Amino acid sequence: MTLEELAIKCNTEEFNKLKLLEEFHECGELLVKTLTKSKDQHDIPHLIEELGDVIVRANIVAEILGRDKVDARIAYKKDMLMKHYNNKLKRV
């Protein structure tokens, strides 16, 4: 069994979504702090830790919502960003 399958089997959907929300909040809070209050490099490892936690929890929720739908959205978003940045480079 994968981690995602175990998390879905052992926890409710609401719990898994709340854990993702908690991780988003912690990561966002730290990101704001690093951008506005502290330029200290010691926050970088902590930011990496929090981002990793978000990705793990997001993968669990992606399985709940439908991995194929989430992957399709990721592919679409990447395509849109590639077009945006390529157009931006052409203007430079």
Secondary structure, DSSP 8 states (H G I E B T S, - for coil): --HHHHHHHHS-HHHHHHHHHHHHHHHHHHHHHHHHT---TTHHHHHHHHHHHHHHHHHHHHHHH-HHHHHHHHHHHHHHHHHHHHHHHHH-
